[in-house]
């Protein structure tokens, strides 16, 4: 597990945890401990994420979708955090580049070519946002 700062991508971060003070034994993270982290590199108090956990959640949700659908999903409902100011936003990521996706373009935040392309957005790379949570996959209604 490598937890990162959503503002600068650093792993030099801290968050709340339950620790046994008699021996300094880590017990568990508190609820929402990653929502209120601290980054030693940039000095911000950003949301923290584990990109590998986000990717595993995407895989799990994709498998759930495939368990009841014989087609590929058209889009994913997700939450992003902007790197510059830390604001978050619920958005739709298109997973198809066809006529129906083009018709729904006003509701699409970003176009991905595949599930692996979507998962790459959970890494601290080129975009001005980072994917922090995926809620579900779905199909366009006719």
N, CA, C and O atoms as CSV, one atom per row, in Angstrom:
chain,resi,resn,atom,element,x,y,z
A,1,UNK,N,N,0.843,-1.175,0.000
A,1,UNK,CA,C,0.000,0.000,0.000
A,1,UNK,C,C,0.886,1.233,0.000
A,1,UNK,O,O,1.753,1.383,0.861
A,2,UNK,N,N,0.667,2.114,-0.963
A,2,UNK,CA,C,1.356,3.404,-1.020
A,2,UNK,C,C,0.310,4.501,-1.109
A,2,UNK,O,O,-0.234,4.772,-2.179
A,3,UNK,N,N,0.041,5.117,0.004
A,3,UNK,CA,C,-0.940,6.189,0.078
A,3,UNK,C,C,-0.266,7.476,-0.388
A,3,UNK,O,O,0.861,7.779,0.003
A,4,UNK,N,N,-0.984,8.235,-1.240
A,4,UNK,CA,C,-0.400,9.455,-1.803
A,4,UNK,C,C,-1.263,10.681,-1.527
A,4,UNK,O,O,-2.460,10.581,-1.254
A,5,UNK,N,N,-0.619,11.829,-1.609
A,5,UNK,CA,C,-1.266,13.128,-1.538
A,5,UNK,C,C,-1.924,13.413,-2.886
A,5,UNK,O,O,-1.284,13.254,-3.926
A,6,UNK,N,N,-3.184,13.828,-2.886
A,6,UNK,CA,C,-3.858,14.140,-4.146
A,6,UNK,C,C,-3.446,15.499,-4.705
A,6,UNK,O,O,-3.788,15.817,-5.844
A,7,UNK,N,N,-2.731,16.296,-3.945
A,7,UNK,CA,C,-2.283,17.607,-4.418
A,7,UNK,C,C,-0.943,17.528,-5.147
A,7,UNK,O,O,-0.758,18.174,-6.179
A,8,UNK,N,N,0.014,16.718,-4.600
A,8,UNK,CA,C,1.352,16.692,-5.210
A,8,UNK,C,C,1.851,15.297,-5.560
A,8,UNK,O,O,2.885,15.168,-6.215
A,9,UNK,N,N,1.147,14.251,-5.144
A,9,UNK,CA,C,1.540,12.884,-5.467
A,9,UNK,C,C,2.558,12.275,-4.516
A,9,UNK,O,O,2.974,11.134,-4.715
A,10,UNK,N,N,2.963,12.999,-3.501
A,10,UNK,CA,C,3.975,12.517,-2.564
A,10,UNK,C,C,3.435,11.392,-1.679
A,10,UNK,O,O,2.244,11.350,-1.373
A,11,UNK,N,N,4.316,10.492,-1.276
A,11,UNK,CA,C,3.963,9.465,-0.297
A,11,UNK,C,C,4.379,9.877,1.114
A,11,UNK,O,O,4.204,9.104,2.056
A,12,UNK,N,N,4.924,11.076,1.271
A,12,UNK,CA,C,5.352,11.590,2.566
A,12,UNK,C,C,4.153,12.242,3.258
A,12,UNK,O,O,4.085,13.463,3.403
A,13,UNK,N,N,3.195,11.383,3.685
A,13,UNK,CA,C,1.912,11.855,4.201
A,13,UNK,C,C,1.623,11.265,5.578
A,13,UNK,O,O,2.246,10.289,5.995
A,14,UNK,N,N,0.666,11.875,6.273
A,14,UNK,CA,C,0.228,11.385,7.573
A,14,UNK,C,C,-1.294,11.458,7.632
A,14,UNK,O,O,-1.913,12.285,6.962
A,15,UNK,N,N,-1.895,10.573,8.450
A,15,UNK,CA,C,-3.338,10.588,8.654
A,15,UNK,C,C,-3.641,10.052,10.045
A,15,UNK,O,O,-2.753,9.543,10.729
A,16,UNK,N,N,-4.901,10.169,10.461
A,16,UNK,CA,C,-5.318,9.661,11.761
A,16,UNK,C,C,-5.320,8.141,11.761
A,16,UNK,O,O,-5.622,7.504,10.752
A,17,UNK,N,N,-4.976,7.567,12.917
A,17,UNK,CA,C,-5.028,6.123,13.085
A,17,UNK,C,C,-5.255,5.811,14.556
A,17,UNK,O,O,-4.998,6.648,15.422
A,18,UNK,N,N,-5.732,4.621,14.833
A,18,UNK,CA,C,-5.873,4.133,16.197
A,18,UNK,C,C,-4.593,3.365,16.515
A,18,UNK,O,O,-4.238,2.406,15.830
A,19,UNK,N,N,-3.904,3.811,17.575
A,19,UNK,CA,C,-2.630,3.210,17.959
A,19,UNK,C,C,-2.695,2.871,19.444
A,19,UNK,O,O,-3.176,3.672,20.245
A,20,UNK,N,N,-2.211,1.682,19.813
A,20,UNK,CA,C,-2.095,1.325,21.221
A,20,UNK,C,C,-0.891,2.075,21.767
A,20,UNK,O,O,0.234,1.814,21.340
A,21,UNK,N,N,-1.097,3.011,22.709
A,21,UNK,CA,C,0.015,3.818,23.204
A,21,UNK,C,C,1.016,3.010,24.033
A,21,UNK,O,O,2.145,3.456,24.236
A,22,UNK,N,N,0.622,1.842,24.507
A,22,UNK,CA,C,1.522,0.965,25.249
A,22,UNK,C,C,2.229,0.035,24.269
A,22,UNK,O,O,1.851,-1.127,24.118
A,23,UNK,N,N,3.234,0.545,23.621
A,23,UNK,CA,C,3.976,-0.235,22.638
A,23,UNK,C,C,3.875,0.321,21.243
A,23,UNK,O,O,4.486,-0.215,20.317
A,24,UNK,N,N,3.100,1.410,21.066
A,24,UNK,CA,C,2.955,2.049,19.758
A,24,UNK,C,C,2.566,1.060,18.659
A,24,UNK,O,O,3.165,1.047,17.584
A,25,UNK,N,N,1.563,0.237,18.939
A,25,UNK,CA,C,1.109,-0.766,17.978
A,25,UNK,C,C,-0.075,-0.211,17.196
A,25,UNK,O,O,-1.093,0.167,17.776
A,26,UNK,N,N,0.069,-0.164,15.870
A,26,UNK,CA,C,-1.008,0.285,14.987
A,26,UNK,C,C,-2.170,-0.691,15.072
A,26,UNK,O,O,-1.972,-1.903,15.002
A,27,UNK,N,N,-3.395,-0.162,15.223
A,27,UNK,CA,C,-4.601,-0.989,15.253
A,27,UNK,C,C,-5.394,-0.881,13.949
A,27,UNK,O,O,-5.672,-1.888,13.297
A,28,UNK,N,N,-5.757,0.356,13.574
A,28,UNK,CA,C,-6.528,0.566,12.343
A,28,UNK,C,C,-6.598,2.057,12.042
A,28,UNK,O,O,-6.286,2.895,12.889
A,29,UNK,N,N,-7.013,2.368,10.819
A,29,UNK,CA,C,-7.274,3.755,10.447
A,29,UNK,C,C,-8.647,4.137,10.952
A,29,UNK,O,O,-9.536,3.288,11.026
A,30,UNK,N,N,-8.839,5.400,11.303
A,30,UNK,CA,C,-10.148,5.879,11.720
A,30,UNK,C,C,-11.035,6.060,10.492
A,30,UNK,O,O,-10.542,6.126,9.366
A,31,UNK,N,N,-12.338,6.138,10.715
A,31,UNK,CA,C,-13.256,6.408,9.604
A,31,UNK,C,C,-12.868,7.736,8.965
A,31,UNK,O,O,-12.626,8.722,9.661
A,32,UNK,N,N,-12.811,7.753,7.659
A,32,UNK,CA,C,-12.511,8.960,6.878
A,32,UNK,C,C,-11.117,9.524,7.143
A,32,UNK,O,O,-10.875,10.702,6.879
A,33,UNK,N,N,-10.198,8.710,7.658
A,33,UNK,CA,C,-8.857,9.230,7.957
A,33,UNK,C,C,-8.122,9.703,6.705
A,33,UNK,O,O,-7.271,10.587,6.794
A,34,UNK,N,N,-8.434,9.131,5.536
A,34,UNK,CA,C,-7.763,9.555,4.309
A,34,UNK,C,C,-8.356,10.848,3.744
A,34,UNK,O,O,-7.750,11.479,2.879
A,35,UNK,N,N,-9.532,11.244,4.226
A,35,UNK,CA,C,-10.141,12.483,3.735
A,35,UNK,C,C,-9.462,13.725,4.301
A,35,UNK,O,O,-9.562,14.809,3.728
A,36,UNK,N,N,-8.781,13.566,5.413
A,36,UNK,CA,C,-8.181,14.713,6.091
A,36,UNK,C,C,-6.727,14.426,6.417
A,36,UNK,O,O,-6.339,14.409,7.585
A,37,UNK,N,N,-5.930,14.202,5.394
A,37,UNK,CA,C,-4.520,13.901,5.596
A,37,UNK,C,C,-3.665,15.145,5.695
A,37,UNK,O,O,-4.143,16.278,5.630
A,38,UNK,N,N,-2.396,14.889,5.854
A,38,UNK,CA,C,-1.413,15.961,5.894
A,38,UNK,C,C,-0.244,15.527,5.029
A,38,UNK,O,O,0.240,14.401,5.146
A,39,UNK,N,N,0.210,16.424,4.159
A,39,UNK,CA,C,1.349,16.131,3.292
A,39,UNK,C,C,2.561,16.911,3.778
A,39,UNK,O,O,2.527,18.138,3.873
A,40,UNK,N,N,3.618,16.195,4.081
A,40,UNK,CA,C,4.848,16.827,4.552
A,40,UNK,C,C,5.595,17.534,3.420
A,40,UNK,O,O,6.379,18.447,3.675
A,41,UNK,N,N,5.358,17.119,2.173
A,41,UNK,CA,C,6.066,17.731,1.042
A,41,UNK,C,C,5.477,19.076,0.623
A,41,UNK,O,O,6.197,20.069,0.523
A,42,UNK,N,N,4.156,19.107,0.378
A,42,UNK,CA,C,3.563,20.356,-0.118
A,42,UNK,C,C,2.928,21.193,0.989
A,42,UNK,O,O,2.540,22.336,0.750
A,43,UNK,N,N,2.819,20.642,2.189
A,43,UNK,CA,C,2.264,21.397,3.308
A,43,UNK,C,C,0.750,21.487,3.317
A,43,UNK,O,O,0.175,22.153,4.178
A,44,UNK,N,N,0.098,20.826,2.371
A,44,UNK,CA,C,-1.364,20.875,2.284
A,44,UNK,C,C,-1.993,19.841,3.225
A,44,UNK,O,O,-1.322,18.953,3.751
A,45,UNK,N,N,-3.288,19.992,3.409
A,45,UNK,CA,C,-4.079,19.021,4.159
A,45,UNK,C,C,-5.080,18.404,3.184
A,45,UNK,O,O,-6.277,18.685,3.247
A,46,UNK,N,N,-4.575,17.558,2.282
A,46,UNK,CA,C,-5.390,17.055,1.180
A,46,UNK,C,C,-6.097,15.754,1.523
A,46,UNK,O,O,-5.874,15.155,2.575
A,47,UNK,N,N,-6.953,15.340,0.606
A,47,UNK,CA,C,-7.460,13.974,0.647
A,47,UNK,C,C,-6.311,13.064,0.233
A,47,UNK,O,O,-5.542,13.398,-0.669
A,48,UNK,N,N,-6.198,11.937,0.880
A,48,UNK,CA,C,-5.176,10.955,0.553
A,48,UNK,C,C,-5.845,9.756,-0.101
A,48,UNK,O,O,-6.990,9.431,0.214
A,49,UNK,N,N,-5.130,9.095,-1.013
A,49,UNK,CA,C,-5.683,7.880,-1.618
A,49,UNK,C,C,-4.586,6.843,-1.771
A,49,UNK,O,O,-3.396,7.159,-1.808
A,50,UNK,N,N,-5.020,5.610,-1.859
A,50,UNK,CA,C,-4.153,4.507,-2.248
A,50,UNK,C,C,-4.569,4.138,-3.672
A,50,UNK,O,O,-5.613,3.515,-3.859
A,51,UNK,N,N,-3.770,4.512,-4.685
A,51,UNK,CA,C,-4.155,4.227,-6.070
A,51,UNK,C,C,-4.466,2.756,-6.330
A,51,UNK,O,O,-5.342,2.444,-7.136
A,52,UNK,N,N,-3.761,1.856,-5.661
A,52,UNK,CA,C,-4.014,0.425,-5.869
A,52,UNK,C,C,-5.391,0.024,-5.354
A,52,UNK,O,O,-6.051,-0.822,-5.958
A,53,UNK,N,N,-5.830,0.614,-4.253
A,53,UNK,CA,C,-7.177,0.330,-3.748
A,53,UNK,C,C,-8.243,0.867,-4.696
A,53,UNK,O,O,-9.257,0.207,-4.925
A,54,UNK,N,N,-8.024,2.053,-5.246
A,54,UNK,CA,C,-8.976,2.617,-6.215
A,54,UNK,C,C,-9.085,1.687,-7.417
A,54,UNK,O,O,-10.188,1.415,-7.891
A,55,UNK,N,N,-7.961,1.201,-7.910
A,55,UNK,CA,C,-7.957,0.285,-9.061
A,55,UNK,C,C,-8.652,-1.034,-8.733
A,55,UNK,O,O,-9.381,-1.574,-9.564
A,56,UNK,N,N,-8.430,-1.553,-7.526
A,56,UNK,CA,C,-9.107,-2.796,-7.124
A,56,UNK,C,C,-10.609,-2.585,-7.038
A,56,UNK,O,O,-11.376,-3.473,-7.410
A,57,UNK,N,N,-11.047,-1.424,-6.553
A,57,UNK,CA,C,-12.482,-1.119,-6.510
A,57,UNK,C,C,-13.063,-1.044,-7.918
A,57,UNK,O,O,-14.171,-1.523,-8.159
A,58,UNK,N,N,-12.328,-0.452,-8.839
A,58,UNK,CA,C,-12.780,-0.392,-10.234
A,58,UNK,C,C,-12.938,-1.798,-10.783
A,58,UNK,O,O,-13.954,-2.108,-11.405
A,59,UNK,N,N,-11.941,-2.659,-10.561
A,59,UNK,CA,C,-12.027,-4.053,-11.026
A,59,UNK,C,C,-13.227,-4.771,-10.420
A,59,UNK,O,O,-13.937,-5.496,-11.117
A,60,UNK,N,N,-13.456,-4.570,-9.116
A,60,UNK,CA,C,-14.577,-5.223,-8.431
A,60,UNK,C,C,-15.910,-4.750,-9.005
A,60,UNK,O,O,-16.792,-5.563,-9.280
A,61,UNK,N,N,-16.058,-3.445,-9.184
A,61,UNK,CA,C,-17.303,-2.896,-9.727
A,61,UNK,C,C,-17.520,-3.333,-11.171
A,61,UNK,O,O,-18.652,-3.586,-11.584
A,62,UNK,N,N,-16.450,-3.419,-11.926
A,62,UNK,CA,C,-16.552,-3.891,-13.317
A,62,UNK,C,C,-17.024,-5.350,-13.338
A,62,UNK,O,O,-17.895,-5.709,-14.131
A,63,UNK,N,N,-16.457,-6.180,-12.478
A,63,UNK,CA,C,-16.877,-7.585,-12.418
A,63,UNK,C,C,-18.333,-7.701,-11.974
A,63,UNK,O,O,-19.065,-8.551,-12.481
A,64,UNK,N,N,-18.760,-6.862,-11.042
A,64,UNK,CA,C,-20.168,-6.851,-10.634
A,64,UNK,C,C,-21.060,-6.501,-11.821
A,64,UNK,O,O,-22.085,-7.145,-12.044
A,65,UNK,N,N,-20.667,-5.480,-12.580
A,65,UNK,CA,C,-21.445,-5.085,-13.748
A,65,UNK,C,C,-21.527,-6.245,-14.736
A,65,UNK,O,O,-22.605,-6.552,-15.245
A,66,UNK,N,N,-20.403,-6.887,-15.007
A,66,UNK,CA,C,-20.366,-7.992,-15.967
A,66,UNK,C,C,-21.147,-9.209,-15.485
A,66,UNK,O,O,-21.561,-10.036,-16.298
A,67,UNK,N,N,-21.354,-9.330,-14.176
A,67,UNK,CA,C,-22.099,-10.473,-13.646
A,67,UNK,C,C,-23.586,-10.405,-14.005
A,67,UNK,O,O,-24.260,-11.435,-14.025
A,68,UNK,N,N,-24.103,-9.214,-14.285
A,68,UNK,CA,C,-25.517,-9.096,-14.663
A,68,UNK,C,C,-25.726,-8.505,-16.056
A,68,UNK,O,O,-26.867,-8.299,-16.469
A,69,UNK,N,N,-24.656,-8.232,-16.779
A,69,UNK,CA,C,-24.784,-7.681,-18.128
A,69,UNK,C,C,-23.878,-8.443,-19.085
A,69,UNK,O,O,-22.738,-8.768,-18.752
A,70,UNK,N,N,-24.388,-8.721,-20.260
A,70,UNK,CA,C,-23.572,-9.431,-21.254
A,70,UNK,C,C,-22.857,-8.462,-22.202
A,70,UNK,O,O,-22.276,-8.888,-23.200
A,71,UNK,N,N,-22.897,-7.172,-21.894
A,71,UNK,CA,C,-22.205,-6.172,-22.704
A,71,UNK,C,C,-21.228,-5.386,-21.835
A,71,UNK,O,O,-21.227,-5.504,-20.609
A,72,UNK,N,N,-20.414,-4.597,-22.484
A,72,UNK,CA,C,-19.472,-3.732,-21.777
A,72,UNK,C,C,-20.206,-2.488,-21.279
A,72,UNK,O,O,-21.172,-2.056,-21.907
A,73,UNK,N,N,-19.770,-1.908,-20.173
A,73,UNK,CA,C,-20.401,-0.670,-19.701
A,73,UNK,C,C,-20.090,0.495,-20.642
A,73,UNK,O,O,-19.056,0.510,-21.310
A,74,UNK,N,N,-20.995,1.461,-20.683
A,74,UNK,CA,C,-20.796,2.663,-21.496
A,74,UNK,C,C,-20.048,3.750,-20.724
A,74,UNK,O,O,-19.282,4.523,-21.300
A,75,UNK,N,N,-20.282,3.793,-19.414
A,75,UNK,CA,C,-19.649,4.849,-18.629
A,75,UNK,C,C,-19.475,4.406,-17.174
A,75,UNK,O,O,-20.036,3.403,-16.733
A,76,UNK,N,N,-18.680,5.189,-16.452
A,76,UNK,CA,C,-18.465,4.963,-15.028
A,76,UNK,C,C,-18.781,6.251,-14.277
A,76,UNK,O,O,-18.374,7.336,-14.691
A,77,UNK,N,N,-19.503,6.124,-13.181
A,77,UNK,CA,C,-19.741,7.247,-12.270
A,77,UNK,C,C,-18.624,7.246,-11.244
A,77,UNK,O,O,-18.409,6.252,-10.551
A,78,UNK,N,N,-17.923,8.346,-11.148
A,78,UNK,CA,C,-16.731,8.413,-10.303
A,78,UNK,C,C,-16.649,9.752,-9.580
A,78,UNK,O,O,-17.438,10.665,-9.822
A,79,UNK,N,N,-15.675,9.836,-8.689
A,79,UNK,CA,C,-15.366,11.089,-8.001
A,79,UNK,C,C,-13.900,11.402,-8.251
A,79,UNK,O,O,-13.033,10.533,-8.152
A,80,UNK,N,N,-13.643,12.663,-8.578
A,80,UNK,CA,C,-12.278,13.134,-8.810
A,80,UNK,C,C,-11.937,14.220,-7.800
A,80,UNK,O,O,-12.819,14.802,-7.170
A,81,UNK,N,N,-10.645,14.483,-7.657
A,81,UNK,CA,C,-10.162,15.617,-6.878
A,81,UNK,C,C,-9.226,16.402,-7.787
A,81,UNK,O,O,-8.329,15.833,-8.409
A,82,UNK,N,N,-9.441,17.710,-7.859
A,82,UNK,CA,C,-8.544,18.564,-8.638
A,82,UNK,C,C,-7.247,18.756,-7.866
A,82,UNK,O,O,-7.260,19.010,-6.662
A,83,UNK,N,N,-6.131,18.631,-8.570
A,83,UNK,CA,C,-4.815,18.715,-7.939
A,83,UNK,C,C,-4.490,20.117,-7.447
A,83,UNK,O,O,-3.799,20.270,-6.439
A,84,UNK,N,N,-4.971,21.137,-8.135
A,84,UNK,CA,C,-4.576,22.503,-7.770
A,84,UNK,C,C,-5.239,23.023,-6.502
A,84,UNK,O,O,-4.598,23.711,-5.708
A,85,UNK,N,N,-6.526,22.699,-6.302
A,85,UNK,CA,C,-7.221,23.268,-5.139
A,85,UNK,C,C,-7.836,22.224,-4.207
A,85,UNK,O,O,-8.355,22.579,-3.148
A,86,UNK,N,N,-7.789,20.950,-4.579
A,86,UNK,CA,C,-8.326,19.897,-3.723
A,86,UNK,C,C,-9.826,19.745,-3.761
A,86,UNK,O,O,-10.375,18.917,-3.035
A,87,UNK,N,N,-10.517,20.533,-4.601
A,87,UNK,CA,C,-11.967,20.397,-4.712
A,87,UNK,C,C,-12.309,19.072,-5.378
A,87,UNK,O,O,-11.591,18.607,-6.262
A,88,UNK,N,N,-13.415,18.468,-4.943
A,88,UNK,CA,C,-13.831,17.207,-5.544
A,88,UNK,C,C,-15.107,17.396,-6.345
A,88,UNK,O,O,-15.840,18.366,-6.159
A,89,UNK,N,N,-15.357,16.444,-7.243
A,89,UNK,CA,C,-16.492,16.545,-8.152
A,89,UNK,C,C,-16.901,15.137,-8.565
A,89,UNK,O,O,-16.046,14.312,-8.887
A,90,UNK,N,N,-18.205,14.858,-8.558
A,90,UNK,CA,C,-18.715,13.602,-9.099
A,90,UNK,C,C,-18.895,13.777,-10.602
A,90,UNK,O,O,-19.501,14.748,-11.054
A,91,UNK,N,N,-18.359,12.824,-11.377
A,91,UNK,CA,C,-18.345,12.956,-12.833
A,91,UNK,C,C,-18.650,11.623,-13.505
A,91,UNK,O,O,-18.676,10.572,-12.864
A,92,UNK,N,N,-18.882,11.696,-14.825
A,92,UNK,CA,C,-19.044,10.498,-15.655
A,92,UNK,C,C,-17.848,10.391,-16.593
A,92,UNK,O,O,-17.457,11.359,-17.245
A,93,UNK,N,N,-17.281,9.192,-16.644
A,93,UNK,CA,C,-16.217,8.880,-17.590
A,93,UNK,C,C,-16.790,7.964,-18.652
A,93,UNK,O,O,-17.271,6.875,-18.339
A,94,UNK,N,N,-16.747,8.392,-19.905
A,94,UNK,CA,C,-17.187,7.552,-21.004
A,94,UNK,C,C,-16.160,6.449,-21.226
A,94,UNK,O,O,-14.955,6.685,-21.150
A,95,UNK,N,N,-16.647,5.248,-21.500
A,95,UNK,CA,C,-15.767,4.109,-21.783
A,95,UNK,C,C,-15.905,3.645,-23.217
A,95,UNK,O,O,-15.384,2.595,-23.594
A,96,UNK,N,N,-16.615,4.436,-24.022
A,96,UNK,CA,C,-16.848,4.081,-25.423
A,96,UNK,C,C,-16.740,5.323,-26.297
A,96,UNK,O,O,-17.039,6.437,-25.866
A,97,UNK,N,N,-16.317,5.112,-27.499
A,97,UNK,CA,C,-16.232,6.217,-28.455
A,97,UNK,C,C,-17.146,5.908,-29.634
A,97,UNK,O,O,-16.675,5.669,-30.746
A,98,UNK,N,N,-18.458,5.913,-29.389
A,98,UNK,CA,C,-19.405,5.639,-30.462
A,98,UNK,C,C,-20.427,6.776,-30.558
A,98,UNK,O,O,-20.319,7.783,-29.858
A,99,UNK,N,N,-21.414,6.600,-31.430
A,99,UNK,CA,C,-22.405,7.652,-31.655
A,99,UNK,C,C,-23.216,7.973,-30.402
A,99,UNK,O,O,-23.530,9.136,-30.150
A,100,UNK,N,N,-23.555,6.956,-29.618
A,100,UNK,CA,C,-24.352,7.194,-28.420
A,100,UNK,C,C,-23.548,8.002,-27.403
A,100,UNK,O,O,-24.085,8.913,-26.773
A,101,UNK,N,N,-22.271,7.677,-27.240
A,101,UNK,CA,C,-21.414,8.433,-26.322
A,101,UNK,C,C,-21.303,9.881,-26.787
A,101,UNK,O,O,-21.305,10.805,-25.973
A,102,UNK,N,N,-21.205,10.072,-28.103
A,102,UNK,CA,C,-21.123,11.429,-28.641
A,102,UNK,C,C,-22.409,12.200,-28.346
A,102,UNK,O,O,-22.365,13.394,-28.049
A,103,UNK,N,N,-23.556,11.518,-28.429
A,103,UNK,CA,C,-24.834,12.168,-28.158
A,103,UNK,C,C,-24.962,12.555,-26.683
A,103,UNK,O,O,-25.641,13.529,-26.360
A,104,UNK,N,N,-24.331,11.820,-25.803
A,104,UNK,CA,C,-24.375,12.088,-24.369
A,104,UNK,C,C,-23.226,12.990,-23.921
A,104,UNK,O,O,-22.986,13.147,-22.724
A,105,UNK,N,N,-22.530,13.571,-24.866
A,105,UNK,CA,C,-21.272,14.279,-24.603
A,105,UNK,C,C,-21.379,15.356,-23.531
A,105,UNK,O,O,-20.416,15.578,-22.797
A,106,UNK,N,N,-22.521,16.031,-23.419
A,106,UNK,CA,C,-22.625,17.111,-22.438
A,106,UNK,C,C,-22.551,16.601,-20.998
A,106,UNK,O,O,-22.219,17.368,-20.095
A,107,UNK,N,N,-22.850,15.335,-20.771
A,107,UNK,CA,C,-22.780,14.801,-19.407
A,107,UNK,C,C,-21.459,14.081,-19.120
A,107,UNK,O,O,-21.229,13.614,-18.004
A,108,UNK,N,N,-20.605,13.998,-20.127
A,108,UNK,CA,C,-19.330,13.287,-19.980
A,108,UNK,C,C,-18.232,14.261,-19.570
A,108,UNK,O,O,-18.056,15.312,-20.186
A,109,UNK,N,N,-17.511,13.904,-18.541
A,109,UNK,CA,C,-16.390,14.712,-18.075
A,109,UNK,C,C,-15.120,14.383,-18.849
A,109,UNK,O,O,-14.321,15.272,-19.146
A,110,UNK,N,N,-14.932,13.091,-19.178
A,110,UNK,CA,C,-13.672,12.641,-19.765
A,110,UNK,C,C,-13.933,11.343,-20.523
A,110,UNK,O,O,-14.754,10.527,-20.103
A,111,UNK,N,N,-13.236,11.156,-21.632
A,111,UNK,CA,C,-13.367,9.932,-22.432
A,111,UNK,C,C,-12.182,9.018,-22.200
A,111,UNK,O,O,-11.031,9.433,-22.335
A,112,UNK,N,N,-12.467,7.775,-21.852
A,112,UNK,CA,C,-11.441,6.748,-21.685
A,112,UNK,C,C,-11.618,5.710,-22.782
A,112,UNK,O,O,-12.730,5.491,-23.262
A,113,UNK,N,N,-10.529,5.074,-23.177
A,113,UNK,CA,C,-10.597,4.047,-24.217
A,113,UNK,C,C,-10.876,2.658,-23.657
A,113,UNK,O,O,-11.282,1.763,-24.398
A,114,UNK,N,N,-10.662,2.467,-22.350
A,114,UNK,CA,C,-10.792,1.136,-21.759
A,114,UNK,C,C,-10.843,1.245,-20.242
A,114,UNK,O,O,-10.669,2.321,-19.670
A,115,UNK,N,N,-11.083,0.111,-19.610
A,115,UNK,CA,C,-11.053,0.054,-18.147
A,115,UNK,C,C,-9.641,0.360,-17.649
A,115,UNK,O,O,-9.478,1.049,-16.641
A,116,UNK,N,N,-8.632,-0.139,-18.336
A,116,UNK,CA,C,-7.250,0.136,-17.903
A,116,UNK,C,C,-6.927,1.626,-18.043
A,116,UNK,O,O,-6.180,2.176,-17.234
A,117,UNK,N,N,-7.482,2.277,-19.060
A,117,UNK,CA,C,-7.317,3.728,-19.211
A,117,UNK,C,C,-7.967,4.455,-18.034
A,117,UNK,O,O,-7.402,5.412,-17.503
A,118,UNK,N,N,-9.151,4.001,-17.629
A,118,UNK,CA,C,-9.833,4.586,-16.472
A,118,UNK,C,C,-8.986,4.402,-15.213
A,118,UNK,O,O,-8.808,5.344,-14.441
A,119,UNK,N,N,-8.469,3.202,-15.006
A,119,UNK,CA,C,-7.667,2.925,-13.814
A,119,UNK,C,C,-6.397,3.768,-13.773
A,119,UNK,O,O,-5.920,4.117,-12.693
A,120,UNK,N,N,-5.851,4.094,-14.930
A,120,UNK,CA,C,-4.624,4.900,-14.955
A,120,UNK,C,C,-4.848,6.298,-14.388
A,120,UNK,O,O,-3.895,6.952,-13.963
A,121,UNK,N,N,-6.102,6.765,-14.379
A,121,UNK,CA,C,-6.405,8.096,-13.855
A,121,UNK,C,C,-6.333,8.160,-12.328
A,121,UNK,O,O,-6.401,9.242,-11.746
A,122,UNK,N,N,-6.193,6.989,-11.676
A,122,UNK,CA,C,-6.009,6.947,-10.224
A,122,UNK,C,C,-4.540,7.143,-9.851
A,122,UNK,O,O,-4.204,7.227,-8.670
A,123,UNK,N,N,-3.680,7.215,-10.842
A,123,UNK,CA,C,-2.262,7.486,-10.614
A,123,UNK,C,C,-2.042,8.994,-10.705
A,123,UNK,O,O,-2.796,9.698,-11.377
A,124,UNK,N,N,-1.019,9.476,-10.035
A,124,UNK,CA,C,-0.706,10.909,-10.088
A,124,UNK,C,C,0.114,11.158,-11.356
A,124,UNK,O,O,1.345,11.176,-11.328
A,125,UNK,N,N,-0.601,11.348,-12.465
A,125,UNK,CA,C,0.042,11.570,-13.766
A,125,UNK,C,C,-0.522,12.814,-14.431
A,125,UNK,O,O,-1.128,13.643,-13.752
A,126,UNK,N,N,-0.348,12.968,-15.702
A,126,UNK,CA,C,-0.586,14.141,-16.514
A,126,UNK,C,C,-1.822,14.989,-16.355
A,126,UNK,O,O,-1.756,16.186,-16.637
A,127,UNK,N,N,-2.939,14.454,-15.924
A,127,UNK,CA,C,-4.170,15.250,-15.881
A,127,UNK,C,C,-4.155,16.235,-14.711
A,127,UNK,O,O,-3.323,16.128,-13.810
A,128,UNK,N,N,-5.086,17.197,-14.733
A,128,UNK,CA,C,-5.165,18.168,-13.643
A,128,UNK,C,C,-6.070,17.684,-12.509
A,128,UNK,O,O,-6.398,18.452,-11.604
A,129,UNK,N,N,-6.467,16.426,-12.557
A,129,UNK,CA,C,-7.295,15.797,-11.538
A,129,UNK,C,C,-6.766,14.390,-11.283
A,129,UNK,O,O,-5.951,13.866,-12.043
A,130,UNK,N,N,-7.245,13.796,-10.207
A,130,UNK,CA,C,-6.925,12.412,-9.907
A,130,UNK,C,C,-8.227,11.697,-9.541
A,130,UNK,O,O,-9.041,12.227,-8.785
A,131,UNK,N,N,-8.413,10.509,-10.074
A,131,UNK,CA,C,-9.593,9.700,-9.791
A,131,UNK,C,C,-9.434,9.091,-8.401
A,131,UNK,O,O,-8.481,8.354,-8.149
A,132,UNK,N,N,-10.366,9.399,-7.499
A,132,UNK,CA,C,-10.241,8.938,-6.117
A,132,UNK,C,C,-11.276,7.885,-5.731
A,132,UNK,O,O,-11.107,7.187,-4.732
A,133,UNK,N,N,-12.344,7.767,-6.514
A,133,UNK,CA,C,-13.391,6.811,-6.166
A,133,UNK,C,C,-14.244,6.504,-7.387
A,133,UNK,O,O,-14.567,7.392,-8.176
A,134,UNK,N,N,-14.601,5.241,-7.530
A,134,UNK,CA,C,-15.534,4.826,-8.577
A,134,UNK,C,C,-16.758,4.256,-7.888
A,134,UNK,O,O,-16.642,3.408,-7.003
A,135,UNK,N,N,-17.949,4.728,-8.298
A,135,UNK,CA,C,-19.187,4.297,-7.661
A,135,UNK,C,C,-19.850,3.136,-8.380
A,135,UNK,O,O,-20.307,2.181,-7.751
A,136,UNK,N,N,-19.902,3.225,-9.726
A,136,UNK,CA,C,-20.571,2.162,-10.483
A,136,UNK,C,C,-20.346,2.333,-11.975
A,136,UNK,O,O,-19.950,3.397,-12.452
A,137,UNK,N,N,-20.610,1.255,-12.692
A,137,UNK,CA,C,-20.608,1.250,-14.154
A,137,UNK,C,C,-22.052,1.136,-14.611
A,137,UNK,O,O,-22.897,0.573,-13.914
A,138,UNK,N,N,-22.328,1.690,-15.814
A,138,UNK,CA,C,-23.698,1.643,-16.292
A,138,UNK,C,C,-23.745,1.745,-17.814
A,138,UNK,O,O,-22.729,1.957,-18.476
A,139,UNK,N,N,-24.959,1.587,-18.347
A,139,UNK,CA,C,-25.234,1.708,-19.780
A,139,UNK,C,C,-26.062,2.957,-20.021
A,139,UNK,O,O,-26.815,3.396,-19.152
A,140,UNK,N,N,-25.914,3.531,-21.221
A,140,UNK,CA,C,-26.805,4.632,-21.615
A,140,UNK,C,C,-28.190,4.078,-21.820
A,140,UNK,O,O,-28.345,2.963,-22.319
A,141,UNK,N,N,-29.207,4.841,-21.440
A,141,UNK,CA,C,-30.583,4.409,-21.725
A,141,UNK,C,C,-30.941,4.881,-23.110
A,141,UNK,O,O,-30.445,5.903,-23.584
A,142,UNK,N,N,-31.806,4.130,-23.755
A,142,UNK,CA,C,-32.201,4.475,-25.139
A,142,UNK,C,C,-33.217,5.587,-25.185
A,142,UNK,O,O,-33.645,5.987,-26.268
